């Protein structure tokens, strides 16, 4: 049986293997160095791009901040203008309220003077009859019946309140002004008066008894001057069937006239007949008329 001879590595194979190992090591080192170089280049590109992106983001943020500041400035200016307009409207309304209050005081003074004159006439008539009596007993009996002067607190409407009720914050926002009983304001100058004659000839004022009154809010845009507002209110009060008119300012420059009237009064048909205002009913719903009007004072 033949045995396979053992082959011993020769020099050529050893050198070839060594050369292959050396080449592989060189290739590995070159690959690592190239990859590291590529990584450094990519990192530098990232950093450069990051700087550019950061600059772009900062620029966009500054533009947004500038826009916010512009918006804030415009908003503050809008609020300032609106504040001044609302203050001016409230001052105009104050002038109207003062005018109406002064008018109500003058009306009440006229009523007091009328009652004084009536009492003077009654006293004069009483003493004229009394001084004609010669019988002492009858004279004393008549003297005990001397009429008492009417109390000013008993005069119609109980006199004039010492001050005008202030407006609450809610009333200022809604523009609707209510009286102490939570009702729309009533124009006292249009209230009716009835004078009864007692058997003794004493004149006493008593409030008139009126039929039930409906209430309609007439919301008017287009009026800007106090004089025109007062004239519009006065003309409303003169319409057939209208019992009383109150006025207050709305939140957006409109004026709200609260009109008390008879149930058969057609305000939507009567308002366009008001002279000089070119009033036009824009819309109508239960209890509210929206009206567009021309302010004649604006033409001057």
Buried (B, 14 or more C-beta within 10 A) or exposed (E): EEEEEEEEEEEEEEEEEEEEEEEEEEEEEEEEEEEEEEEEEEEEEEEEEEEEEEEEEEEEEEEEEEEEEEEEEEEEEEEEEEEEEBEEBBEBBEBBBEEBBEBBEEBBEEBBEBBEEBBEEBEEEBEEEBEEBEEEEEBEEBEEEEBEEBEEEEBBBEBBEEEEEEBEEEBBEBBBBBEEEEEBBBBBBBBEEEEEEEEEEBBBBEEEEEEEBBBBBBBBBBBBBBBBBBBBBEBBBEBEBBBBBBBBBBEEBBBBBBBBBBEEBEBBEBBEEBEBBEBEBEEEEEEEBBBBBBBBBEEE
